[in-house]
Amino acid sequence: MSRFRGFLAAAAVVAAAGYIYLQNRPSRATHASPALANWAKTLHSLRWVAYSPTNWNPQKGRIPPPVSIRSDLKVLRDAGFEGLVTYGRIEGLPELAVRAKFQKMVYGIWNPTDTAELQAAKVAASDDFILGFVVGNEGLDSRYSYETLRNSIDALREATGKPVTTTEEVGDYSNPKVRELGDWLFPNVHPWYQHIPEPSLAVQWVQRRFQRLTEWTDKPVLIKEAGLPSAGGPSASESNQAAFYRILAGTEVKFVWFEAFDQPWKTHNPVEPFWGLFRADRGPKQVAIEMFPLRRK
């Protein structure tokens, strides 16, 4: 009986391992087409930055004027950024970014059910400057349902002919249904919220998550958010933030620099105002001084 019980135990382990593999096996139902492969080369070749404007407060309906946005964009271009990733509709931004000589934009739609946002995205899609769209940001099962998000992604892709995706926290991508959403994986990967403030350990944590995602899918993978805040916590500092990016930039991880400017209106968490590479007054932090080719008069 002991051998039989041992056999059953071993069989159970094998069955459990098989189930885990089936749940997390690479999503290879649709292999990347040559067109998508070429598109992915552009996605991975540009230096991207996640952009929300300075002088902006969506909670109070404060929208910065074009002159302020132009000043933002000049700072970012002077720092060597080539592509912008946005979170929601910013009136006139694509045109201003083209004039500032950015190469591409991943256009963000905050609310998958907002018809005005979606219509503006469809209009913007006619410009080759728009590389693709990201619908939603960490809102699955809180701000919108899976079906709503999937339908919005599919409809926007059909209407524009361009790649579309969404963004969730990296842990959510262990669910194959989340990996099925969109044409590339665009996760937020935050070691800070895993209580890993030390820069080298934080980068190692990001690397492991990036590698796992590339093993799970044939789709392109680009991390949308990864960083360390420069203030707001005991271990948060400009030196740690700079060290994190200095190490991350030397790895194989494909990522968007997060984020362009501090956002003082984000008061729901002590560190949230301080993710910027530049301060809210556009002054450079240590990471920008050390790593970007800042142009000074």
C-alpha positions in Angstrom: 0.0 0.0 0.0 2.8 2.4 0.8 4.2 2.0 -2.8 0.7 2.4 -4.2 0.2 5.6 -2.1 3.6 6.8 -3.3 2.6 6.2 -6.9 -0.6 8.1 -6.4 1.2 11.0 -4.9 3.7 11.1 -7.7 0.9 11.0 -10.3 -0.8 13.8 -8.5 2.3 15.9 -8.7 2.7 15.2 -12.4 -0.9 16.0 -13.1 -0.7 19.3 -11.2 2.5 20.2 -13.0 0.7 19.5 -16.3 -2.2 21.6 -15.3 0.1 24.5 -14.4 1.9 24.2 -17.7 -1.4 24.1 -19.7 -2.6 27.2 -17.9 0.7 29.1 -18.5 2.0 27.6 -21.7 3.0 30.1 -24.4 0.0 31.7 -26.2 1.0 30.7 -29.7 -2.4 30.2 -31.3 -1.6 33.1 -33.7 2.0 33.4 -34.8 3.4 36.9 -35.5 2.9 37.9 -39.2 5.8 39.4 -41.1 4.0 42.8 -40.9 3.6 42.5 -37.1 7.3 41.4 -36.8 8.4 44.5 -38.7 6.1 46.6 -36.6 7.6 45.1 -33.4 11.1 46.2 -34.6 9.9 49.8 -34.5 8.3 49.2 -31.1 11.5 47.9 -29.7 13.9 50.3 -31.4 12.6 53.6 -30.2 13.3 55.3 -26.8 9.9 55.7 -25.3 8.7 57.8 -22.4 5.3 57.6 -20.6 3.9 61.1 -20.9 1.3 63.0 -18.8 1.6 66.8 -19.1 2.8 69.2 -16.4 0.3 71.7 -15.2 -2.4 69.0 -15.5 -4.9 67.8 -12.9 -7.7 65.6 -14.3 -9.4 65.5 -10.9 -10.0 69.2 -11.1 -10.5 69.3 -14.9 -7.3 71.4 -15.3 -6.0 71.0 -18.8 -2.6 72.6 -19.8 -2.5 75.0 -22.7 -0.6 74.1 -25.9 2.3 76.4 -24.9 2.8 74.3 -21.8 2.7 71.0 -23.7 5.2 72.4 -26.2 7.6 73.1 -23.4 7.1 69.6 -22.0 7.8 68.1 -25.4 10.9 70.2 -26.0 12.4 68.9 -22.6 11.7 65.3 -23.6 13.1 65.6 -27.2 16.2 67.4 -25.8 16.6 64.4 -23.5 16.7 62.0 -26.5 13.2 60.5 -26.3 11.8 59.5 -29.7 8.4 58.0 -28.8 5.5 59.0 -26.5 3.1 56.7 -24.6 0.0 58.4 -23.4 -2.9 57.4 -21.1 -5.8 59.3 -22.4 -6.9 61.8 -25.0 -4.9 65.1 -24.9 -6.4 67.5 -27.5 -3.8 68.4 -30.2 -1.0 66.3 -28.7 -0.2 64.2 -31.8 0.2 67.3 -34.0 2.3 69.0 -31.3 4.5 65.9 -31.0 5.1 65.7 -34.7 6.2 69.3 -34.8 8.5 68.6 -31.9 10.1 65.8 -34.1 9.0 62.8 -32.1 8.9 59.7 -34.4 5.9 57.7 -33.0 3.2 57.6 -30.4 1.3 54.8 -28.7 -2.0 56.6 -28.2 -3.8 55.9 -24.9 -7.5 55.5 -24.3 -8.3 55.7 -20.6 -11.9 54.5 -20.7 -12.8 51.7 -23.1 -16.5 52.8 -23.1 -15.8 56.5 -23.8 -17.2 57.1 -27.3 -15.5 60.5 -27.6 -12.1 59.1 -26.7 -12.5 56.2 -29.1 -13.7 58.5 -31.9 -10.7 60.8 -31.4 -8.4 57.7 -31.6 -10.0 56.6 -34.8 -9.4 60.1 -36.3 -5.8 60.1 -35.1 -5.2 56.7 -36.6 -5.1 58.1 -40.1 -1.6 59.5 -39.3 1.3 57.2 -39.6 2.7 58.9 -36.5 0.4 56.7 -34.4 2.1 53.4 -34.1 -0.7 51.7 -32.1 -3.2 52.1 -29.3 -3.4 51.1 -25.7 -7.0 50.8 -24.3 -7.3 51.1 -20.5 -4.7 51.0 -17.7 -5.1 48.7 -14.7 -8.8 48.8 -14.8 -9.8 45.2 -15.5 -12.7 44.1 -13.2 -12.7 47.4 -11.4 -13.4 50.1 -14.0 -14.5 47.7 -16.8 -15.1 44.1 -17.5 -13.1 41.7 -19.5 -15.7 41.5 -22.2 -16.0 45.3 -22.4 -12.3 45.6 -22.7 -11.9 42.9 -25.3 -14.7 44.2 -27.4 -13.3 47.7 -27.3 -9.8 46.5 -28.4 -11.3 44.4 -31.2 -13.5 47.2 -32.5 -10.6 49.7 -32.5 -8.3 47.3 -34.3 -11.0 46.7 -36.9 -11.7 50.4 -37.3 -8.1 51.6 -37.6 -6.1 48.6 -38.9 -3.5 49.2 -36.3 -2.2 47.1 -33.4 -4.1 47.6 -30.1 -3.4 46.3 -26.6 -4.2 47.0 -23.0 -2.2 47.4 -19.7 -2.5 45.5 -16.5 -0.2 44.7 -13.6 2.3 42.1 -14.5 0.9 39.5 -12.1 -2.4 39.5 -14.0 -0.6 38.2 -17.1 -0.3 34.7 -15.4 -3.9 34.5 -16.6 -3.9 33.3 -20.3 -7.0 35.4 -21.0 -5.2 38.6 -20.1 -2.3 37.6 -22.5 -4.8 37.0 -25.2 -5.9 40.7 -25.1 -4.2 42.8 -27.7 -1.4 42.5 -30.2 1.4 43.0 -27.8 2.0 42.7 -24.1 2.3 46.1 -22.4 2.4 45.4 -18.6 3.1 47.6 -15.6 6.0 46.0 -13.6 6.6 47.8 -10.3 9.1 46.3 -7.9 8.4 49.1 -5.4 5.0 47.6 -4.7 6.6 44.3 -4.1 8.6 45.9 -1.3 11.9 45.8 -3.4 13.4 49.3 -3.1 17.0 48.3 -3.6 17.9 49.1 -7.3 19.9 46.0 -8.3 17.3 43.6 -6.7 14.5 45.6 -8.3 16.0 45.3 -11.7 16.5 41.5 -11.2 12.8 41.2 -10.3 11.8 43.1 -13.5 14.1 41.0 -15.6 12.5 37.8 -14.3 9.0 39.0 -15.1 10.1 40.2 -18.6 11.7 36.9 -19.3 8.7 34.9 -18.2 6.4 36.9 -20.4 8.6 36.3 -23.4 8.4 32.6 -22.7 4.6 32.7 -22.4 3.9 34.4 -25.7 5.0 35.0 -29.3 3.7 38.5 -29.1 6.0 41.5 -28.7 6.6 42.5 -25.1 7.3 46.0 -24.0 7.1 47.0 -20.3 5.0 50.2 -20.1 5.8 51.1 -16.5 8.9 50.2 -14.4 10.8 52.4 -12.1 11.5 53.6 -8.6 10.1 56.7 -7.1 12.4 59.5 -6.1 10.6 60.5 -2.8 7.6 59.6 -0.7 9.0 56.7 1.2 12.0 55.8 3.5 14.0 54.1 0.7 12.8 56.4 -2.1 15.5 58.7 -3.4 16.8 60.3 -6.6 20.0 58.2 -6.3 18.1 54.9 -6.1 15.9 55.9 -9.0 19.0 56.8 -11.1 20.7 53.5 -10.1 17.7 51.5 -11.1 17.5 52.9 -14.6 21.3 52.8 -15.0 21.2 49.0 -14.3 18.0 48.4 -16.2 19.3 50.1 -19.4 22.1 47.6 -19.5 19.8 44.6 -19.6 17.8 42.8 -22.3 14.5 44.3 -21.0 12.5 46.3 -23.4 10.8 49.1 -21.5 9.2 52.6 -21.5 10.8 55.2 -19.2 8.3 55.9 -16.5 7.3 58.6 -16.3 8.2 61.9 -17.9 7.3 64.4 -15.1 6.2 64.3 -11.5 2.4 64.5 -11.1 1.6 66.3 -7.9 -2.1 65.7 -8.2 -1.6 61.9 -7.6 -2.2 62.0 -3.8 -3.7 58.6 -3.2 -0.3 57.2 -2.3 2.8 59.0 -0.8 5.1 57.9 -3.7 2.7 58.5 -6.6 3.6 62.1 -7.2 7.3 61.2 -7.6 7.8 58.8 -10.4 9.0 61.5 -12.8 12.4 61.6 -14.5 11.9 65.4 -14.3 10.2 67.4 -11.6 6.8 69.1 -12.1 8.7 72.3 -13.0 10.5 70.3 -15.7 13.8 70.5 -13.8 15.9 67.3 -14.3 16.3 64.8 -11.5 19.6 62.9 -11.0 18.6 60.2 -13.5 18.0 62.7 -16.2 21.3 64.5 -15.5 23.3 61.3 -15.5 21.7 59.5 -18.4 20.1 61.9 -20.9 22.0 64.2 -23.4 20.3 67.3 -22.0 20.8 70.4 -24.1 21.6 73.6 -22.2 21.9 77.1 -23.6 
